[in-house]
Amino acid sequence: MTEHDDDQLEGVHEVADFDAFFSEQAEPVKQGVPLKLYGRTYTLPPTLPALFTLQLHRVQNSARPDDIRRLLGSLFGPDAVDHWAEQGMSDRHLGIVLLWATANVADPGAVSMERAAQLYDEREQAKAAGKAAPRRAPAKGKPKAKPKAKPRNSGKRS
């Protein structure tokens, strides 16, 4: 896909004008949910930003701090993660905040802080028990060995 000036496209095809379409579809402006953490107040966006959604898949398997900063910066602002780290935020607290925030962006009040903590703890317990392994299709490799058949008996009683 290439970006063109509007003048280049006239007469070729009718331009699908999403600017006009979205302005006609305008919904009332929603306010984001505020939260306070380590002395700062953050206001979540009223919907999940496209950047968050696009990077979520990439970041799931990344340990790079810049990937995490970029992802969370779209929700909390560019310096939030560094501020939290400076304050000594634990993995558990980060997980609870993320669960709460992502649930409450689209539907304010959907998940309480207590429920987010409970969900986080349940998820971590499941991981520790080995139940939360990623759901993947079975590997296509060696077929599983069939169990050995029992020897047939002669049918005579002893």
C-alpha positions as protocol buffer text, in pm:
chain_id: "A"
residue {
  index: 1
  type: MET
  ca { x: 0 y: 0 z: 0 }
}
residue {
  index: 2
  type: THR
  ca { x: 134 y: 341 z: -90 }
}
residue {
  index: 3
  type: GLU
  ca { x: 42 y: 686 z: 23 }
}
residue {
  index: 4
  type: HIS
  ca { x: -61 y: 925 z: -257 }
}
residue {
  index: 5
  type: ASP
  ca { x: -160 y: 1287 z: -288 }
}
residue {
  index: 6
  type: ASP
  ca { x: -536 y: 1321 z: -342 }
}
residue {
  index: 7
  type: ASP
  ca { x: -475 y: 1478 z: -684 }
}
residue {
  index: 8
  type: GLN
  ca { x: -300 y: 1164 z: -811 }
}
residue {
  index: 9
  type: LEU
  ca { x: -604 y: 944 z: -749 }
}
residue {
  index: 10
  type: GLU
  ca { x: -877 y: 1150 z: -914 }
}
residue {
  index: 11
  type: GLY
  ca { x: -1041 y: 971 z: -1206 }
}
residue {
  index: 12
  type: VAL
  ca { x: -884 y: 632 z: -1130 }
}
residue {
  index: 13
  type: HIS
  ca { x: -1125 y: 495 z: -869 }
}
residue {
  index: 14
  type: GLU
  ca { x: -1355 y: 651 z: -620 }
}
residue {
  index: 15
  type: VAL
  ca { x: -1150 y: 714 z: -309 }
}
residue {
  index: 16
  type: ALA
  ca { x: -1273 y: 535 z: 2 }
}
residue {
  index: 17
  type: ASP
  ca { x: -1283 y: 837 z: 235 }
}
residue {
  index: 18
  type: PHE
  ca { x: -1250 y: 705 z: 588 }
}
residue {
  index: 19
  type: ASP
  ca { x: -1208 y: 1059 z: 722 }
}
residue {
  index: 20
  type: ALA
  ca { x: -1562 y: 1143 z: 610 }
}
residue {
  index: 21
  type: PHE
  ca { x: -1698 y: 804 z: 715 }
}
residue {
  index: 22
  type: PHE
  ca { x: -1557 y: 821 z: 1067 }
}
residue {
  index: 23
  type: SER
  ca { x: -1674 y: 1180 z: 1113 }
}
residue {
  index: 24
  type: GLU
  ca { x: -2028 y: 1065 z: 1025 }
}
residue {
  index: 25
  type: GLN
  ca { x: -1995 y: 777 z: 1270 }
}
residue {
  index: 26
  type: ALA
  ca { x: -1877 y: 1005 z: 1550 }
}
residue {
  index: 27
  type: GLU
  ca { x: -1969 y: 886 z: 1895 }
}
residue {
  index: 28
  type: PRO
  ca { x: -1979 y: 1100 z: 2205 }
}
residue {
  index: 29
  type: VAL
  ca { x: -1631 y: 1169 z: 2336 }
}
residue {
  index: 30
  type: LYS
  ca { x: -1553 y: 930 z: 2622 }
}
residue {
  index: 31
  type: GLN
  ca { x: -1333 y: 1022 z: 2914 }
}
residue {
  index: 32
  type: GLY
  ca { x: -1057 y: 785 z: 3021 }
}
residue {
  index: 33
  type: VAL
  ca { x: -1048 y: 633 z: 3369 }
}
residue {
  index: 34
  type: PRO
  ca { x: -800 y: 795 z: 3609 }
}
residue {
  index: 35
  type: LEU
  ca { x: -572 y: 597 z: 3841 }
}
residue {
  index: 36
  type: LYS
  ca { x: -314 y: 698 z: 4097 }
}
residue {
  index: 37
  type: LEU
  ca { x: 14 y: 511 z: 4129 }
}
residue {
  index: 38
  type: TYR
  ca { x: 333 y: 610 z: 4311 }
}
residue {
  index: 39
  type: GLY
  ca { x: 210 y: 964 z: 4368 }
}
residue {
  index: 40
  type: ARG
  ca { x: 116 y: 1033 z: 4005 }
}
residue {
  index: 41
  type: THR
  ca { x: -227 y: 1037 z: 3850 }
}
residue {
  index: 42
  type: TYR
  ca { x: -262 y: 878 z: 3508 }
}
residue {
  index: 43
  type: THR
  ca { x: -569 y: 889 z: 3286 }
}
residue {
  index: 44
  type: LEU
  ca { x: -623 y: 585 z: 3068 }
}
residue {
  index: 45
  type: PRO
  ca { x: -728 y: 647 z: 2709 }
}
residue {
  index: 46
  type: PRO
  ca { x: -1101 y: 589 z: 2647 }
}
residue {
  index: 47
  type: THR
  ca { x: -1019 y: 300 z: 2409 }
}
residue {
  index: 48
  type: LEU
  ca { x: -715 y: 79 z: 2358 }
}
residue {
  index: 49
  type: PRO
  ca { x: -475 y: 265 z: 2129 }
}
residue {
  index: 50
  type: ALA
  ca { x: -391 y: 95 z: 1800 }
}
residue {
  index: 51
  type: LEU
  ca { x: -22 y: 103 z: 1897 }
}
residue {
  index: 52
  type: PHE
  ca { x: -98 y: -100 z: 2210 }
}
residue {
  index: 53
  type: THR
  ca { x: -295 y: -359 z: 2016 }
}
residue {
  index: 54
  type: LEU
  ca { x: -34 y: -387 z: 1738 }
}
residue {
  index: 55
  type: GLN
  ca { x: 260 y: -422 z: 1974 }
}
residue {
  index: 56
  type: LEU
  ca { x: 95 y: -654 z: 2224 }
}
residue {
  index: 57
  type: HIS
  ca { x: 167 y: -965 z: 2015 }
}
residue {
  index: 58
  type: ARG
  ca { x: 529 y: -863 z: 1959 }
}
residue {
  index: 59
  type: VAL
  ca { x: 596 y: -781 z: 2323 }
}
residue {
  index: 60
  type: GLN
  ca { x: 449 y: -1102 z: 2464 }
}
residue {
  index: 61
  type: ASN
  ca { x: 770 y: -1289 z: 2386 }
}
residue {
  index: 62
  type: SER
  ca { x: 1011 y: -1000 z: 2431 }
}
residue {
  index: 63
  type: ALA
  ca { x: 1227 y: -923 z: 2730 }
}
residue {
  index: 64
  type: ARG
  ca { x: 1352 y: -594 z: 2581 }
}
residue {
  index: 65
  type: PRO
  ca { x: 1274 y: -302 z: 2815 }
}
residue {
  index: 66
  type: ASP
  ca { x: 1221 y: -68 z: 2518 }
}
residue {
  index: 67
  type: ASP
  ca { x: 942 y: -290 z: 2385 }
}
residue {
  index: 68
  type: ILE
  ca { x: 769 y: -285 z: 2723 }
}
residue {
  index: 69
  type: ARG
  ca { x: 812 y: 94 z: 2755 }
}
residue {
  index: 70
  type: ARG
  ca { x: 667 y: 155 z: 2411 }
}
residue {
  index: 71
  type: LEU
  ca { x: 368 y: -71 z: 2475 }
}
residue {
  index: 72
  type: LEU
  ca { x: 284 y: 70 z: 2816 }
}
residue {
  index: 73
  type: GLY
  ca { x: 365 y: 425 z: 2711 }
}
residue {
  index: 74
  type: SER
  ca { x: 61 y: 419 z: 2484 }
}
residue {
  index: 75
  type: LEU
  ca { x: -158 y: 363 z: 2793 }
}
residue {
  index: 76
  type: PHE
  ca { x: 21 y: 549 z: 3071 }
}
residue {
  index: 77
  type: GLY
  ca { x: 261 y: 792 z: 2902 }
}
residue {
  index: 78
  type: PRO
  ca { x: 622 y: 761 z: 2791 }
}
residue {
  index: 79
  type: ASP
  ca { x: 794 y: 785 z: 3131 }
}
residue {
  index: 80
  type: ALA
  ca { x: 551 y: 581 z: 3344 }
}
residue {
  index: 81
  type: VAL
  ca { x: 742 y: 251 z: 3333 }
}
residue {
  index: 82
  type: ASP
  ca { x: 1070 y: 416 z: 3429 }
}
residue {
  index: 83
  type: HIS
  ca { x: 898 y: 597 z: 3717 }
}
residue {
  index: 84
  type: TRP
  ca { x: 743 y: 275 z: 3841 }
}
residue {
  index: 85
  type: ALA
  ca { x: 1075 y: 91 z: 3819 }
}
residue {
  index: 86
  type: GLU
  ca { x: 1245 y: 370 z: 4015 }
}
residue {
  index: 87
  type: GLN
  ca { x: 980 y: 326 z: 4283 }
}
residue {
  index: 88
  type: GLY
  ca { x: 1057 y: -48 z: 4305 }
}
residue {
  index: 89
  type: MET
  ca { x: 743 y: -184 z: 4143 }
}
residue {
  index: 90
  type: SER
  ca { x: 723 y: -565 z: 4161 }
}
residue {
  index: 91
  type: ASP
  ca { x: 621 y: -798 z: 3879 }
}
residue {
  index: 92
  type: ARG
  ca { x: 303 y: -877 z: 4069 }
}
residue {
  index: 93
  type: HIS
  ca { x: 206 y: -512 z: 4106 }
}
residue {
  index: 94
  type: LEU
  ca { x: 278 y: -447 z: 3738 }
}
residue {
  index: 95
  type: GLY
  ca { x: 63 y: -746 z: 3639 }
}
residue {
  index: 96
  type: ILE
  ca { x: -225 y: -630 z: 3857 }
}
residue {
  index: 97
  type: VAL
  ca { x: -211 y: -275 z: 3717 }
}
residue {
  index: 98
  type: LEU
  ca { x: -205 y: -408 z: 3360 }
}
residue {
  index: 99
  type: LEU
  ca { x: -497 y: -644 z: 3418 }
}
residue {
  index: 100
  type: TRP
  ca { x: -700 y: -366 z: 3579 }
}
residue {
  index: 101
  type: ALA
  ca { x: -610 y: -108 z: 3314 }
}
residue {
  index: 102
  type: THR
  ca { x: -682 y: -320 z: 3008 }
}
residue {
  index: 103
  type: ALA
  ca { x: -1015 y: -435 z: 3152 }
}
residue {
  index: 104
  type: ASN
  ca { x: -1121 y: -83 z: 3246 }
}
residue {
  index: 105
  type: VAL
  ca { x: -1013 y: 101 z: 2929 }
}
residue {
  index: 106
  type: ALA
  ca { x: -1307 y: -25 z: 2726 }
}
residue {
  index: 107
  type: ASP
  ca { x: -1551 y: -74 z: 3013 }
}
residue {
  index: 108
  type: PRO
  ca { x: -1480 y: 151 z: 3314 }
}
residue {
  index: 109
  type: GLY
  ca { x: -1557 y: -26 z: 3639 }
}
residue {
  index: 110
  type: ALA
  ca { x: -1548 y: -372 z: 3477 }
}
residue {
  index: 111
  type: VAL
  ca { x: -1278 y: -503 z: 3711 }
}
residue {
  index: 112
  type: SER
  ca { x: -1196 y: -382 z: 4062 }
}
residue {
  index: 113
  type: MET
  ca { x: -840 y: -365 z: 4192 }
}
residue {
  index: 114
  type: GLU
  ca { x: -918 y: -659 z: 4421 }
}
residue {
  index: 115
  type: ARG
  ca { x: -1051 y: -867 z: 4131 }
}
residue {
  index: 116
  type: ALA
  ca { x: -746 y: -778 z: 3919 }
}
residue {
  index: 117
  type: ALA
  ca { x: -520 y: -900 z: 4201 }
}
residue {
  index: 118
  type: GLN
  ca { x: -722 y: -1221 z: 4231 }
}
residue {
  index: 119
  type: LEU
  ca { x: -706 y: -1282 z: 3854 }
}
residue {
  index: 120
  type: TYR
  ca { x: -333 y: -1217 z: 3850 }
}
residue {
  index: 121
  type: ASP
  ca { x: -269 y: -1455 z: 4139 }
}
residue {
  index: 122
  type: GLU
  ca { x: -486 y: -1726 z: 3980 }
}
residue {
  index: 123
  type: ARG
  ca { x: -296 y: -1691 z: 3652 }
}
residue {
  index: 124
  type: GLU
  ca { x: 40 y: -1715 z: 3827 }
}
residue {
  index: 125
  type: GLN
  ca { x: -70 y: -2021 z: 4026 }
}
residue {
  index: 126
  type: ALA
  ca { x: -184 y: -2188 z: 3705 }
}
residue {
  index: 127
  type: LYS
  ca { x: 151 y: -2112 z: 3542 }
}
residue {
  index: 128
  type: ALA
  ca { x: 337 y: -2257 z: 3839 }
}
residue {
  index: 129
  type: ALA
  ca { x: 123 y: -2570 z: 3819 }
}
residue {
  index: 130
  type: GLY
  ca { x: 196 y: -2602 z: 3448 }
}
residue {
  index: 131
  type: LYS
  ca { x: -165 y: -2549 z: 3346 }
}
residue {
  index: 132
  type: ALA
  ca { x: -112 y: -2220 z: 3169 }
}
residue {
  index: 133
  type: ALA
  ca { x: 115 y: -2341 z: 2894 }
}
residue {
  index: 134
  type: PRO
  ca { x: 44 y: -2171 z: 2562 }
}
residue {
  index: 135
  type: ARG
  ca { x: -216 y: -2347 z: 2355 }
}
residue {
  index: 136
  type: ARG
  ca { x: -43 y: -2460 z: 2042 }
}
residue {
  index: 137
  type: ALA
  ca { x: -108 y: -2720 z: 1782 }
}
residue {
  index: 138
  type: PRO
  ca { x: 83 y: -3041 z: 1846 }
}
residue {
  index: 139
  type: ALA
  ca { x: 422 y: -3050 z: 1683 }
}
residue {
  index: 140
  type: LYS
  ca { x: 436 y: -3238 z: 1356 }
}
residue {
  index: 141
  type: GLY
  ca { x: 728 y: -3466 z: 1397 }
}
residue {
  index: 142
  type: LYS
  ca { x: 766 y: -3820 z: 1507 }
}
residue {
  index: 143
  type: PRO
  ca { x: 433 y: -3991 z: 1550 }
}
residue {
  index: 144
  type: LYS
  ca { x: 360 y: -4107 z: 1903 }
}
residue {
  index: 145
  type: ALA
  ca { x: 452 y: -4467 z: 1971 }
}
residue {
  index: 146
  type: LYS
  ca { x: 154 y: -4694 z: 2006 }
}
residue {
  index: 147
  type: PRO
  ca { x: 128 y: -4888 z: 2330 }
}
residue {
  index: 148
  type: LYS
  ca { x: 243 y: -5248 z: 2301 }
}
residue {
  index: 149
  type: ALA
  ca { x: -38 y: -5494 z: 2251 }
}
residue {
  index: 150
  type: LYS
  ca { x: -100 y: -5757 z: 2516 }
}
residue {
  index: 151
  type: PRO
  ca { x: -10 y: -6109 z: 2410 }
}
residue {
  index: 152
  type: ARG
  ca { x: -314 y: -6301 z: 2295 }
}
residue {
  index: 153
  type: ASN
  ca { x: -413 y: -6589 z: 2512 }
}
residue {
  index: 154
  type: SER
  ca { x: -523 y: -6922 z: 2378 }
}
residue {
  index: 155
  type: GLY
  ca { x: -868 y: -6893 z: 2529 }
}
residue {
  index: 156
  type: LYS
  ca { x: -804 y: -7195 z: 2753 }
}
residue {
  index: 157
  type: ARG
  ca { x: -846 y: -7164 z: 3124 }
}
residue {
  index: 158
  type: SER
  ca { x: -572 y: -7279 z: 3342 }
}
